[in-house]
Amino acid sequence: MTIEHYMSYLEKMPLIAILRGIHPEQAIAVSDHIVEAGFTCMEVTLNTKGWQASIQAIHKRHGNNILLGAGTVLSPKDVTTIKDIGGRIIISPNMDPAVIQRTKELGLLSAPGCYTPTECFTALSHGADILKLFPAETLGLPFIKATKSVLPPNTHICPTGGVTPDNMKTFLEAGVFALGIGSAIFKPGKTLTDIRSSADKFAKKFIEFSDQNKI
């Protein structure tokens, strides 16, 4: 599949559910609830015990119906493993050219973490597809708007960290491409009912925004 195809998942529903701390035995049930809420993209972070098994389980369950990937990816070696088990988007908290390069060599979607304009431009120069501005709650909306204004047109920005149903509209109004959502949807100990309720709230807010702005 092409990069354009992978990007299309986020163009439909630009919300990425971050599954940090998920256990493999939870993976199918949790992913089912998030997909049923309308999400088309999720990541399992590599600082989660059993992350390989979780990605494999979700991939087997949902296949190409969603864009599945991994977060907290810190090495090129892990990129290869992720592709082999069904991951298609590589997300990192940092900007490592070696990780970006390996991601692009394998034809996957690259979303490195950036904190400064210099990191943003460097990531783009190495082929990054999406810039994960992290942590968004620390950087703040004024910084995101200012940074976006100097980046090349149509740069895909994904603020992550501190995104809630109440503030996501302000990010979308700023013209970001996607939003990464962690504990506001999933965290260890959260019930399936609460996970579904949280995912539904985010999806509903996006649909309302989309309808109002004819996305």
C-alpha positions in Angstrom: 0.0 0.0 0.0 1.1 3.6 -0.6 1.8 6.4 1.8 -1.2 8.2 0.4 -3.4 5.2 1.3 -2.1 5.2 4.9 -2.7 8.9 5.2 -6.3 8.5 4.0 -7.1 6.7 7.3 -6.3 9.9 9.2 -8.0 12.1 6.6 -11.2 10.3 7.4 -10.8 10.4 11.2 -7.7 12.4 12.4 -7.6 11.0 15.9 -4.9 8.5 17.0 -5.6 6.4 20.0 -2.4 5.7 22.0 -2.5 2.4 23.8 0.3 2.8 26.4 0.4 0.0 29.0 -2.1 -2.3 27.3 -1.8 -6.0 28.0 -2.0 -8.4 25.0 -5.0 -10.1 26.4 -6.8 -6.8 26.4 -5.8 -5.8 22.9 -8.7 -7.2 20.9 -11.5 -6.0 23.2 -10.0 -2.5 23.7 -9.3 -2.1 19.9 -12.9 -3.3 19.1 -14.4 -0.6 21.3 -12.2 2.1 19.9 -12.8 1.1 16.3 -16.6 0.9 17.0 -16.4 4.4 18.2 -15.2 5.5 14.8 -11.4 5.6 15.2 -9.3 4.4 12.2 -5.8 4.8 13.7 -4.2 3.5 16.9 -0.7 2.9 18.2 0.8 0.5 20.8 3.8 2.1 22.5 7.0 0.1 22.7 7.5 0.9 26.4 4.5 -1.5 27.0 5.2 -5.0 28.1 4.2 -7.5 25.4 3.8 -4.8 22.7 4.6 -7.2 19.9 1.8 -9.6 20.9 -0.6 -6.6 21.2 0.2 -5.3 17.8 -0.1 -8.8 16.3 -3.5 -9.4 17.9 -4.9 -6.0 16.8 -3.6 -6.5 13.3 -5.1 -10.0 13.1 -8.4 -8.7 14.3 -8.7 -5.5 12.2 -6.3 -6.0 9.4 -6.3 -3.2 6.8 -9.5 -1.7 8.2 -7.4 0.5 10.4 -4.0 2.2 10.4 -2.1 0.4 13.1 1.3 1.4 14.3 3.7 1.7 17.2 4.7 4.6 19.4 7.8 5.4 21.4 9.9 3.9 18.6 13.5 4.7 19.3 15.6 2.4 17.0 15.7 1.5 13.3 15.7 -2.2 14.3 12.3 -1.8 16.0 10.9 -0.3 12.8 11.7 -3.5 10.9 10.0 -5.6 13.6 6.9 -3.4 13.6 6.4 -3.8 9.9 6.8 -7.6 10.1 4.0 -7.8 12.7 1.5 -5.5 11.0 2.4 -1.9 12.0 2.2 0.7 9.3 2.8 4.0 11.1 6.0 4.7 13.1 5.6 7.2 15.9 8.3 8.5 18.2 8.6 11.0 21.1 11.9 12.3 19.5 13.3 13.2 16.1 15.9 10.5 15.1 17.0 10.7 11.4 18.0 7.0 11.5 14.5 6.0 12.6 12.9 8.2 9.9 15.2 6.8 7.2 14.5 3.2 8.1 10.7 3.9 8.2 10.8 5.4 4.7 13.0 2.6 3.4 10.3 0.2 4.4 7.5 2.3 2.9 5.9 3.1 6.2 4.4 6.3 7.6 6.8 8.4 9.6 5.7 10.5 12.5 8.6 11.6 14.6 8.3 13.8 17.7 9.4 17.4 17.4 9.7 20.2 20.0 11.4 23.0 18.1 11.2 24.5 14.6 14.7 23.2 14.0 13.6 19.7 14.7 10.5 20.1 12.5 12.5 21.2 9.5 15.2 18.5 10.1 12.5 15.8 10.3 10.9 17.0 7.0 14.3 17.1 5.3 14.7 13.4 6.2 11.3 12.5 4.8 8.9 12.6 7.8 5.3 12.5 6.7 3.7 13.8 9.9 5.3 16.0 12.6 4.2 14.9 16.1 4.4 18.1 18.2 5.0 16.8 21.6 4.1 17.5 24.4 1.3 19.7 23.0 0.1 20.8 26.5 3.6 22.2 27.2 4.2 23.8 23.8 0.7 25.4 23.8 -1.5 26.5 20.9 0.3 29.8 20.3 3.5 27.9 19.7 1.8 25.4 17.4 0.2 28.2 15.4 3.5 30.1 15.1 5.5 27.0 14.1 2.9 26.0 11.5 3.1 29.4 9.9 6.8 29.0 9.0 6.6 25.4 7.9 6.1 24.4 4.3 2.4 24.6 3.1 0.5 21.4 3.7 2.9 20.2 6.4 1.0 17.6 8.4 1.1 18.4 12.1 -0.1 16.2 14.9 -0.2 17.7 18.4 0.0 15.0 21.1 -0.2 15.3 24.9 -3.0 16.9 26.8 -5.6 16.7 24.1 -9.2 16.5 25.5 -12.7 16.6 24.0 -13.0 20.1 25.3 -9.8 21.5 23.7 -9.5 19.5 20.5 -11.7 22.0 18.6 -9.1 24.7 19.2 -6.4 22.5 17.7 -8.5 21.6 14.7 -9.3 25.2 14.1 -5.6 25.9 14.0 -5.4 23.6 11.0 -3.6 20.6 12.4 -3.7 17.4 10.5 -4.3 14.9 13.3 -4.3 14.6 17.1 -2.7 12.0 19.3 -4.8 11.0 22.4 -3.4 8.9 25.2 -4.8 8.5 28.7 -7.9 10.5 27.9 -9.0 7.3 26.0 -6.9 4.5 27.4 -4.9 3.9 30.5 -4.3 0.7 32.5 -7.2 0.0 34.8 -9.8 1.8 32.8 -12.9 -0.3 32.1 -14.0 -1.1 28.6 -17.2 0.9 29.3 -15.2 4.0 30.2 -12.8 3.4 27.2 -15.7 3.3 24.8 -17.4 6.3 26.4 -14.2 8.3 26.1 -13.6 7.3 22.5 -17.2 8.1 21.7 -16.8 11.6 23.1 -13.8 12.4 21.0 -15.3 10.9 17.8 -18.6 12.9 18.4 -16.6 16.1 18.9 -14.7 15.6 15.7 -17.9 14.8 13.7 -19.6 17.9 15.1 -16.5 20.0 14.0 -16.4 18.3 10.6 -20.1 18.9 10.0 -19.8 22.6 11.0 -16.7 23.1 8.8 -17.6 20.7 6.0 -14.3 18.8 6.2 
